[in-house]
Amino acid sequence: MFAGVFLNSKQVKEIRQMIEEQWGASISEDYLFLEKNGKLHITTREIERVDIERLRINSIGVYFGELANGELRLSIEGAQLVGETATKNILQLTQEDLIPWMNGEDLKRDFGELKGFVLIKHGEDFIGCGKVKGNQLLNFIPKVRRLKVSS
C-alpha cells in the first residue's frame, strides 16, 4: 500500500504560490502533488483512474522537491519542470563553474541580486536548484547523482 498522501487544494495552492513568487513560474493544472516522508512528488491526473488501494506501490510520480522552513527546494526534475516557465531567480553557470557544481561543490562569488533558492541553468538546460546565501551557492545534488569528473 502506498504510504503517501495526495495534497489537498489548499496545500497545492500554497505550493503553486511559492513557485510563482520565487521563480515567476507556473505548473500545469494537469499535475497532482503527493507527500511521502516529507518529500513532494508530482504525477499526472491519470493516477486518479487507478485504484491504488488495491496495489502494492512504493512511490508514485517524480520526486519534485521538499518543503522546509516555509521554503521549497526543488529536485533536479522539479527544477526542469519549473524552469520551463521560470522568469526570475535563474543562475546561468559558466563552463568553468559547471564541473565543480556537478561534482557537488558549493560555489563562492558575488551572485548580485539573487537570494534564496535559485534555478541552476547551463546553456538551455536546467540542471538543478541551489540556495544563494551571501556570496555562496549551496549545492544540493545528492551524492549518488554527482559526477566524478576532474576539471
C-alpha positions as a printed NumPy array, in Angstrom:
array([[  0.   ,   0.   ,   0.   ],
       [  1.227,   3.495,  -0.867],
       [  2.129,   5.369,   2.336],
       [  1.926,   8.872,   0.82 ],
       [ -0.964,  11.307,   0.73 ],
       [ -2.367,  13.449,  -2.062],
       [ -2.22 ,  17.132,  -1.166],
       [ -5.492,  18.992,  -0.855],
       [ -6.313,  22.035,  -2.99 ],
       [ -5.216,  24.493,  -0.28 ],
       [ -1.794,  22.838,   0.037],
       [ -1.363,  22.73 ,  -3.751],
       [ -2.342,  26.4  ,  -3.991],
       [  0.387,  27.265,  -1.452],
       [  2.995,  25.333,  -3.46 ],
       [  1.911,  26.991,  -6.71 ],
       [  2.114,  30.38 ,  -4.974],
       [  5.667,  29.641,  -3.752],
       [  6.693,  28.685,  -7.292],
       [  5.171,  31.888,  -8.681],
       [  6.802,  34.122,  -6.051],
       [ 10.262,  32.528,  -6.123],
       [ 10.696,  31.812,  -9.839],
       [  7.873,  33.65 , -11.636],
       [  6.761,  30.267, -12.958],
       [  3.658,  28.129, -13.047],
       [  2.977,  24.402, -13.01 ],
       [  0.259,  22.878, -15.171],
       [ -3.076,  22.1  , -13.507],
       [ -2.717,  18.637, -15.057],
       [ -0.394,  17.604, -12.226],
       [ -1.218,  16.246,  -8.787],
       [  1.083,  16.655,  -5.794],
       [  1.748,  13.96 ,  -3.22 ],
       [  3.729,  13.969,   0.007],
       [  5.589,  10.964,   1.315],
       [  8.147,  11.029,   4.124],
       [  8.443,  14.811,   3.893],
       [  9.155,  14.769,   0.166],
       [  6.94 ,  16.137,  -2.574],
       [  6.182,  14.066,  -5.644],
       [  4.326,  15.132,  -8.763],
       [  2.286,  12.996, -11.136],
       [ -0.324,  13.36 , -13.848],
       [ -4.045,  13.2  , -13.181],
       [ -4.125,   9.805, -14.92 ],
       [ -3.387,   8.29 , -11.493],
       [ -6.916,   9.191, -10.435],
       [ -8.206,   6.401, -12.681],
       [ -6.164,   3.772, -10.832],
       [ -7.388,   2.107,  -7.636],
       [ -4.087,   2.437,  -5.781],
       [ -5.528,   0.968,  -2.573],
       [ -5.554,  -2.451,  -4.251],
       [ -1.956,  -2.259,  -5.47 ],
       [  1.429,  -2.574,  -3.816],
       [  3.125,   0.701,  -4.705],
       [  6.314,   2.147,  -3.226],
       [  6.163,   5.516,  -4.939],
       [  4.085,   7.493,  -7.388],
       [  5.326,  10.125,  -9.791],
       [  8.591,  12.007,  -9.855],
       [ 10.404,  13.409,  -6.837],
       [  9.69 ,  17.146,  -7.119],
       [ 11.293,  18.659,  -4.017],
       [ 10.955,  19.342,  -0.295],
       [  9.197,  21.915,   1.839],
       [ 11.222,  23.056,   4.835],
       [ 11.072,  26.213,   6.927],
       [  8.488,  27.727,   4.601],
       [ 10.724,  27.307,   1.543],
       [ 10.53 ,  24.992,  -1.445],
       [ 13.747,  23.279,  -2.539],
       [ 13.341,  21.635,  -5.927],
       [ 14.901,  18.384,  -7.089],
       [ 16.714,  18.248, -10.425],
       [ 13.495,  17.093, -12.097],
       [ 11.474,  19.722, -10.223],
       [ 13.874,  22.411, -11.459],
       [ 13.409,  21.162, -15.015],
       [  9.605,  21.316, -14.729],
       [  9.559,  24.756, -13.107],
       [ 12.296,  26.045, -15.406],
       [ 10.045,  25.635, -18.456],
       [  8.12 ,  28.781, -17.433],
       [ 10.518,  30.47 , -14.966],
       [ 11.234,  34.176, -15.434],
       [ 13.383,  35.03 , -12.401],
       [ 15.933,  33.702,  -9.901],
       [ 17.762,  31.752, -12.588],
       [ 21.53 ,  31.394, -12.346],
       [ 23.342,  30.664, -15.599],
       [ 26.512,  28.67 , -14.853],
       [ 29.644,  29.228, -16.88 ],
       [ 31.502,  26.283, -18.358],
       [ 34.147,  26.903, -15.68 ],
       [ 31.581,  26.502, -12.861],
       [ 29.762,  23.515, -14.382],
       [ 32.197,  20.729, -13.416],
       [ 32.642,  21.818,  -9.777],
       [ 28.859,  22.207,  -9.451],
       [ 28.163,  18.755, -10.912],
       [ 30.841,  17.347,  -8.584],
       [ 28.741,  18.618,  -5.661],
       [ 30.839,  21.641,  -4.711],
       [ 29.422,  24.899,  -3.377],
       [ 30.326,  27.938,  -5.478],
       [ 31.703,  31.159,  -3.998],
       [ 31.347,  34.526,  -5.743],
       [ 29.102,  37.57 ,  -5.945],
       [ 25.613,  36.489,  -7.035],
       [ 24.245,  40.025,  -7.27 ],
       [ 20.536,  40.328,  -6.508],
       [ 19.946,  36.558,  -6.358],
       [ 18.926,  35.155,  -2.991],
       [ 17.208,  32.094,  -1.619],
       [ 16.581,  29.084,  -3.813],
       [ 17.538,  29.623,  -7.444],
       [ 17.245,  27.513, -10.566],
       [ 20.623,  26.452, -11.934],
       [ 20.973,  26.521, -15.693],
       [ 23.769,  25.709, -18.127],
       [ 23.137,  26.649, -21.73 ],
       [ 19.498,  25.749, -22.379],
       [ 19.355,  23.032, -19.689],
       [ 18.1  ,  23.356, -16.125],
       [ 20.374,  21.172, -14.029],
       [ 19.101,  21.7  , -10.503],
       [ 18.363,  24.039,  -7.673],
       [ 20.748,  25.705,  -5.241],
       [ 20.497,  28.211,  -2.431],
       [ 22.264,  31.566,  -2.557],
       [ 23.354,  32.553,   0.922],
       [ 25.558,  35.641,   0.92 ],
       [ 28.413,  35.012,  -1.527],
       [ 27.901,  31.26 ,  -1.575],
       [ 25.734,  28.974,  -3.707],
       [ 24.887,  25.89 ,  -1.669],
       [ 24.806,  22.655,  -3.651],
       [ 22.074,  20.067,  -3.014],
       [ 22.958,  17.484,  -5.66 ],
       [ 22.65 ,  14.077,  -3.946],
       [ 25.93 ,  12.171,  -3.716],
       [ 24.649,   9.341,  -5.892],
       [ 23.876,  11.823,  -8.711],
       [ 27.158,  13.729,  -8.637],
       [ 29.641,  13.38 , -11.442],
       [ 33.11 ,  12.113, -10.67 ],
       [ 34.96 ,  14.378, -13.125],
       [ 38.059,  16.474, -12.67 ],
       [ 38.209,  19.961, -14.174]])
